[in-house]
Amino acid sequence: MRSTVNRWAVLAVLAGALAVISLDNTIVNVALPVLQEELDATTAQLQWVVDAYSVMFAGTLLLAGSLGDRFGRRRALLIGLVVFGSASLAAGFANHALTLTAFRAIMGIGGAFIMPSTLSILMNVFTDRRERAQAIGIWAATAGAAVAIGPIVGGLLVEHVSWHAIFWVNPPLVVIGIIATLRYVPESLDPSRPRLDPLGAVLSTVGLVALVVTVIEIPDAGLDPLAVTSSVATVVFLSGFVWWELRAPRPMLPMSLFRNRLFTVSVICVALVYAALMGMMFFLPQFLQLVQGNTPVESGVSMLPGAGGMLIASLLSPRVAERIGTRTTVLIGFLLVTAGFAIATLMKVGSPYALIGGSLGLIGFGLGMVLPQATNGVLAATPPERAGIGAAVNDGMSELGGSLGVAILGSLLALGYRNEIEERIAAAGNAIDAIPSNVVEAVRESLAAGSIAVQQLTPDLAVPIREAAGEGFVSGMTMALLVGGTLTLLGLILAWWLFPATVERVEE
């Protein structure tokens, strides 16, 4: 049957499904200022609108991959498309930040069934090593390009339609995806029909959700009851998950996979890549819109160098790795990303676009060099019959890394902003005294809240407080960029130390 399958048509369908859910990772980002105004959302609520999708995505990926291996990966893909499309339609009708967050979480569950299915089906359809490497490069390029193009699509929809449209654009695409999947994609599963691991699913899901809650809450609220509870839950449930998986007769995630050096370093690299990418994608649109005054569309277009660099590099990465080796390719990628972050720390309120676009181009190109090699490394170390769980681990680490990137870098941004804004307000002296106290307090909370409040002021009153807020945001952003660059530098060191010189073949 496999010989009759049009592999490249299958890849086109899988890439299309992947593009829809990857687009949703960042399409919301450019709408954050509008969402804050129309839904009266706090900064913490905005973080959860972004993070809810990634948290539930990461939390349910292992279960989704396991179900796909047992009951069929095409079936899992179809279920994911239906859940994702339905929740996206409902999200467009949300009238409160908490409601929107809930539907985003359900969309994440749908995405958790889609993403590993695309990669595990790809692994089974493309059996030739070179073709598989090319297919993974296209798969990675699609994911990276969709993530980076998301702000452009989101900006166009927010500016010319409404924020609701960023969710309503998904259902028609999902319907097309369902029809194409039924037409072109073959079914595949683990011949041994492994038993399910419900306890492992519960432990991993609760533990991962608690982990991200902890990362978000502690920098923002300190050791409040929620942060303490989530911290304890993180340790208890994730430790319990590891303990159980080591003893379960048919573990959802075989811990033996992590004894393979290639598997372990690859998933770590995937996590670090997405932590840097998604963290930057969280605050850069806010900088472009709220500090530099760009429209949503302009800020989305400004992200194009990152999208273009990632797309081109993902397609080139397999060929480059064949010539100079896997490790060297990954090292070059991490080096470019780190250099891009270093350049980005030079951004100021009035920085020219050449600086912003140049740093984005370096970061995108570097990420595009790393991601296909890291993904191929995960698949190379995973037995074919467990392709679904291997893909789920790869995708889970990308979503968890992205979620933690938003949480960590977003929290650092907020901390840096709040520390700096007090100094800026004090330095402004008498110029601030004439400004209503409610406006000053809004500026103290966040740049987004302050930008809305400042609109009620006359231009002469608005200038000093707007300048203070902009400088405060840049200060917090610089701190976040330094940490993002440190994460990618860590990836470079780990790749140099642990990545094999070449990944010759996928282990069969």
C-alpha positions in Angstrom: 0.0 0.0 0.0 2.8 2.4 0.9 4.2 2.3 -2.7 0.9 3.8 -3.9 1.0 6.7 -1.5 1.9 10.0 -3.0 4.5 11.0 -0.3 4.8 14.6 -1.4 1.0 15.1 -1.4 0.9 13.6 2.1 3.7 16.1 3.1 1.7 19.0 1.7 -1.4 18.0 3.7 0.7 17.5 6.9 2.5 20.8 6.4 -0.8 22.6 5.9 -2.2 21.2 9.1 1.0 22.1 11.0 0.9 25.6 9.5 -2.6 26.3 11.0 -1.6 25.4 14.6 1.8 27.0 14.3 0.3 30.2 13.1 -1.9 30.2 16.1 1.2 30.3 18.4 1.9 33.9 17.4 -1.2 35.3 15.6 -2.6 36.4 19.0 0.5 38.4 19.9 -0.2 41.5 17.8 -3.7 41.6 19.2 -2.5 41.8 22.8 -2.8 45.6 23.1 -6.3 45.5 21.6 -7.3 42.6 23.8 -6.2 44.5 26.9 -8.3 47.4 25.9 -11.5 45.6 24.8 -11.5 42.8 27.4 -10.0 44.9 30.2 -7.3 42.3 30.7 -4.3 42.6 33.1 -0.8 41.8 32.0 -1.0 38.4 33.8 -4.2 37.6 32.0 -2.6 38.5 28.7 0.2 36.0 29.5 -2.4 33.3 30.1 -4.2 34.1 26.8 -0.8 33.3 25.1 0.3 30.5 27.5 -3.0 28.6 27.9 -2.6 27.2 24.4 1.0 26.2 24.8 0.4 24.7 28.3 -2.4 22.5 27.4 -0.7 21.6 24.1 2.5 20.5 26.0 0.5 18.9 28.8 -1.6 16.6 26.6 1.0 15.8 23.8 2.3 12.6 25.4 -1.2 11.2 25.8 -2.1 12.3 22.2 1.0 10.7 20.8 0.3 7.5 22.7 -3.3 7.4 21.5 -2.1 7.9 17.9 0.3 5.0 18.2 -2.4 2.7 19.5 -5.6 3.7 17.6 -4.1 5.4 14.4 -2.2 8.5 13.7 -4.5 9.7 10.9 -7.5 9.3 13.3 -5.7 11.3 15.9 -5.0 14.0 13.3 -8.7 14.2 12.3 -9.8 14.4 16.0 -7.3 17.2 16.6 -8.5 19.2 13.6 -12.2 18.9 14.7 -11.4 20.0 18.3 -9.1 22.8 17.2 -11.5 24.2 14.7 -14.5 24.1 17.0 -12.7 25.8 19.9 -11.2 28.4 17.6 -14.7 29.3 16.3 -15.9 29.6 20.0 -12.9 31.7 20.9 -14.0 34.4 18.4 -17.2 34.9 20.5 -15.4 35.3 23.9 -16.2 38.5 25.8 -13.9 38.1 28.7 -10.2 37.3 29.1 -10.9 34.2 31.2 -13.4 32.8 28.6 -10.9 33.4 25.8 -8.2 31.7 27.9 -10.4 28.6 28.3 -11.1 28.3 24.6 -7.4 28.8 23.9 -6.7 25.9 26.2 -9.1 23.6 24.3 -7.5 24.7 21.1 -4.2 23.6 22.6 -5.6 20.1 23.3 -6.7 19.9 19.6 -3.2 21.1 18.5 -1.7 18.3 20.7 -3.4 15.7 18.6 -2.4 17.4 15.3 1.3 18.2 15.7 2.8 14.8 16.7 0.5 13.1 14.2 2.0 15.1 11.3 5.6 14.2 12.3 4.9 10.5 13.1 3.0 10.1 9.8 5.9 11.8 8.0 8.3 9.4 9.6 6.3 6.3 8.4 5.7 7.6 4.9 9.3 8.8 4.2 11.5 5.7 4.7 14.5 6.8 2.7 17.0 8.7 4.9 17.7 11.5 2.5 14.1 12.0 1.5 13.1 12.0 5.2 15.7 14.6 6.0 14.4 16.8 3.2 10.8 16.3 4.4 11.7 17.2 8.0 13.4 20.3 6.6 10.2 21.3 4.9 8.1 20.4 8.0 10.4 22.6 10.2 10.3 25.4 7.6 6.5 25.3 7.6 6.4 25.5 11.4 8.9 28.3 11.6 7.5 30.3 8.8 3.9 30.0 10.2 5.1 31.1 13.7 6.8 34.2 12.2 4.1 35.0 9.7 1.5 34.9 12.4 2.0 38.5 13.5 1.4 39.7 9.9 -1.8 37.8 9.5 -2.9 38.8 12.9 -2.1 42.4 12.3 -4.1 42.5 9.0 -7.1 40.9 10.7 -7.0 43.1 13.8 -6.5 46.3 11.8 -9.0 45.7 9.0 -11.6 43.4 10.6 -11.4 42.8 14.4 -9.5 40.7 16.9 -12.3 38.1 16.6 -11.2 37.3 13.1 -7.9 35.9 14.2 -9.9 32.9 15.5 -12.6 32.8 12.8 -10.0 32.3 10.1 -9.1 28.8 11.4 -12.4 26.8 10.9 -12.5 27.1 7.1 -8.8 26.0 6.9 -9.6 23.1 9.2 -12.4 21.9 7.0 -10.0 21.9 4.0 -7.4 20.0 6.1 -10.0 17.3 7.1 -11.0 16.8 3.5 -7.3 16.6 2.3 -6.4 14.2 5.2 -9.2 11.8 4.3 -8.1 11.9 0.6 -4.4 11.6 0.8 -3.1 10.6 4.2 -2.6 6.8 5.0 -3.4 5.3 8.4 -0.5 4.0 10.5 -0.1 2.7 14.1 2.0 0.6 16.4 1.5 -3.0 15.4 1.7 -4.1 19.0 -1.3 -2.0 20.0 0.3 -0.8 23.3 -1.9 -0.4 26.3 -2.7 3.1 27.5 -1.1 4.7 30.5 -3.8 6.9 32.1 -1.9 7.5 35.3 1.1 8.7 33.4 -1.1 11.0 31.4 -2.6 12.6 34.5 0.7 13.0 36.3 2.4 14.6 33.3 -0.4 16.9 32.4 -0.9 18.2 35.9 2.8 18.5 36.5 3.5 20.5 33.3 0.6 22.9 33.9 1.8 23.4 37.5 5.3 24.1 36.2 4.3 26.9 34.0 1.9 28.4 36.6 4.9 28.5 39.0 7.1 30.3 36.4 4.4 32.9 35.7 3.3 33.5 39.3 6.5 33.7 41.3 8.1 36.7 39.4 4.8 38.6 39.3 3.3 37.8 42.7 6.1 36.3 44.8 5.4 33.4 47.0 1.7 33.8 47.2 -0.6 30.8 48.0 -1.1 30.0 44.2 2.7 30.0 43.5 3.5 27.8 46.6 0.7 25.4 45.7 1.8 25.2 42.0 5.5 24.7 43.0 4.6 21.8 45.3 2.4 20.3 42.6 5.2 20.6 40.1 7.6 18.6 42.2 5.1 16.0 43.3 3.5 15.3 40.0 6.5 15.4 37.7 8.6 13.3 40.2 5.6 10.9 40.4 5.5 10.8 36.6 9.2 9.8 36.3 8.8 7.2 39.1 5.7 5.7 37.5 7.2 5.6 34.0 10.2 3.7 35.3 7.9 1.0 36.7 4.9 1.0 34.3 4.6 -2.2 32.2 3.9 -0.1 29.1 5.0 3.4 29.9 3.6 6.3 28.0 7.1 7.8 27.8 9.8 5.1 28.0 12.6 6.7 30.2 15.1 4.5 28.3 14.9 7.0 25.4 16.7 9.5 27.6 19.7 7.2 27.9 20.3 7.9 24.3 22.5 10.9 24.2 21.3 12.0 20.7 17.6 11.9 21.9 18.3 13.9 25.0 20.4 16.6 23.5 18.0 17.0 20.6 15.0 17.5 22.8 16.9 20.0 24.9 17.9 21.9 21.8 14.3 22.0 20.5 13.2 23.4 23.9 15.8 26.1 23.9 15.1 27.1 20.3 11.4 27.6 21.0 12.0 29.3 24.4 14.1 32.0 22.7 11.7 32.3 19.7 8.4 32.5 21.5 9.7 34.7 24.3 10.9 37.2 21.7 7.7 36.9 19.8 5.7 37.8 22.9 7.3 41.2 23.6 8.7 42.4 20.3 5.2 43.2 18.7 4.5 45.2 21.9 7.7 47.1 21.5 7.0 47.9 17.8 3.4 49.0 18.5 3.5 50.6 21.9 7.0 52.1 21.9 7.8 52.8 18.3 4.1 53.5 17.3 3.7 51.0 14.5 0.3 49.7 13.5 -0.5 46.0 14.0 0.1 45.4 10.3 3.4 47.3 10.3 4.6 45.4 13.4 3.7 42.1 11.7 5.5 43.0 8.5 8.5 44.1 10.6 8.8 40.5 11.7 9.4 39.2 8.1 13.2 39.0 8.3 12.8 36.4 11.0 10.2 34.4 9.0 12.3 34.6 5.8 15.5 33.6 7.5 13.9 30.7 9.3 12.2 29.5 6.1 15.3 29.6 3.9 17.6 28.1 6.6 15.2 25.2 7.3 15.2 24.2 3.7 19.0 24.6 3.4 19.8 22.9 6.8 19.6 19.2 5.6 21.9 19.9 2.6 24.3 21.9 4.8 24.4 19.0 7.3 25.3 16.5 4.6 28.3 18.6 3.7 29.7 19.8 7.0 28.0 17.5 9.5 25.1 17.7 11.9 27.0 19.1 14.9 28.7 21.9 12.9 25.4 22.9 11.4 23.7 23.1 14.8 26.6 25.1 16.3 26.5 27.6 13.4 22.7 28.0 14.0 23.0 28.6 17.7 25.9 31.0 17.2 23.8 33.1 14.7 20.9 33.1 17.2 23.1 34.2 20.0 24.6 37.0 17.9 21.1 38.1 16.9 20.1 38.4 20.5 23.2 40.3 21.4 22.5 42.8 18.6 18.9 43.1 19.8 20.0 44.2 23.2 21.2 47.4 21.6 17.6 48.4 20.7 16.5 51.8 22.1 13.2 53.7 21.9 14.2 55.3 18.6 16.3 52.5 17.1 16.3 52.3 13.2 14.5 49.4 11.7 17.9 48.1 10.2 18.9 47.1 13.7 15.6 45.4 14.5 15.3 43.7 11.1 19.0 42.6 11.1 18.8 41.0 14.5 15.6 39.2 13.6 17.1 37.9 10.3 20.1 36.4 12.2 17.8 34.9 14.8 15.5 33.4 12.2 18.3 32.0 10.1 20.0 30.5 13.1 16.8 28.8 14.4 16.2 27.4 10.9 19.6 25.8 10.9 19.1 24.2 14.3 15.5 23.0 14.3 15.5 20.4 11.4 18.7 18.8 12.8 17.3 18.6 16.3 14.0 17.2 15.1 15.8 14.6 13.0 17.9 13.7 16.0 14.8 12.9 18.0 13.4 10.7 15.3 16.7 9.0 14.7 16.7 7.9 18.3 13.1 6.7 18.4 12.0 3.2 17.3 9.6 3.5 14.3 6.8 1.7 16.1 6.9 4.5 18.8 7.0 7.3 16.2 4.0 8.9 17.8 5.5 9.2 21.2 8.8 10.3 19.8 7.1 13.0 17.8 5.1 14.0 20.9 8.2 14.4 23.0 9.7 16.6 20.2 6.6 18.7 19.9 6.0 18.7 23.7 9.5 20.1 24.3 8.9 22.8 21.6 5.6 23.9 23.2 6.9 23.6 26.8 10.0 25.5 25.8 7.9 28.2 24.1 5.5 28.4 27.0 8.4 28.8 29.5 10.1 31.3 27.2 7.0 33.5 27.3 6.6 33.0 31.0 10.3 33.6 31.9 11.1 36.4 29.4 7.7 38.0 29.9 8.2 38.0 33.7 11.7 39.5 33.3 10.3 42.1 31.0 7.6 43.0 33.6 10.1 43.1 36.5 12.6 45.2 34.6 9.8 47.6 33.5 8.5 48.1 37.0 11.9 48.7 38.5 12.8 51.2 35.7 9.5 53.0 35.5 9.8 54.2 39.1 13.2 55.8 38.4 11.9 57.3 35.2 8.9 58.8 36.9 11.0 60.2 39.7 13.5 61.7 37.2 10.6 63.4 35.3 9.9 65.5 38.4 7.4 68.3 38.0 6.4 67.2 34.5 4.6 64.2 36.1 2.8 66.1 38.9 0.2 67.5 36.5 -0.8 64.1 35.2 -3.8 62.4 36.9 -2.9 59.8 39.4 -4.9 57.0 37.7 -2.9 57.5 34.5 0.4 57.3 36.5 -0.8 54.1 38.2 -1.7 52.5 34.9 1.7 53.3 33.5 3.3 51.7 36.7 1.3 48.5 36.0 2.4 47.9 32.4 3.2 49.7 29.1 0.0 48.3 27.6 -2.2 49.6 30.4 -0.3 52.9 30.4 -0.7 53.4 26.7 -4.5 53.1 27.0 -4.7 55.5 29.9 -2.3 58.1 28.3 -4.8 58.5 25.4 -7.0 60.6 27.7 -4.2 63.2 28.1 -3.4 66.2 25.9 -0.3 65.9 23.8 1.9 68.2 26.0 1.0 66.2 29.1 1.3 62.8 27.4 4.9 63.3 26.2 6.9 62.9 29.5 4.9 60.0 30.8 5.0 58.2 27.4 8.7 58.7 27.2 9.1 57.3 30.7 7.0 54.3 29.9 8.9 53.6 26.6 12.3 53.8 28.4 11.0 51.5 31.1 9.8 48.9 28.6 13.2 49.0 26.7 15.0 48.4 30.0 12.9 45.4 30.8 13.2 44.1 27.2 17.0 44.4 27.3 17.0 42.2 30.4 14.8 39.6 28.7 16.9 39.7 25.6 20.1 39.1 27.6 18.5 36.0 29.2 17.2 34.8 25.8 20.7 35.0 24.4 22.1 33.2 27.4 19.6 30.3 26.7 20.8 30.0 23.1 24.4 30.2 24.3 23.7 27.3 26.6 22.3 25.4 23.6 25.5 26.1 21.7 27.6 24.7 24.5 25.4 21.6 24.9 25.4 20.9 21.1 29.2 21.2 21.0 29.5 18.8 23.9 26.8 16.2 23.2 25.7 16.4 19.6 27.2 13.7 17.3 29.3 14.8 14.4 26.7 13.4 12.0 23.3 11.6 12.2 23.9 9.0 9.5 20.6 7.2 9.6 17.3 6.9 11.3 17.5 3.8 13.6 15.1 1.2 12.3 
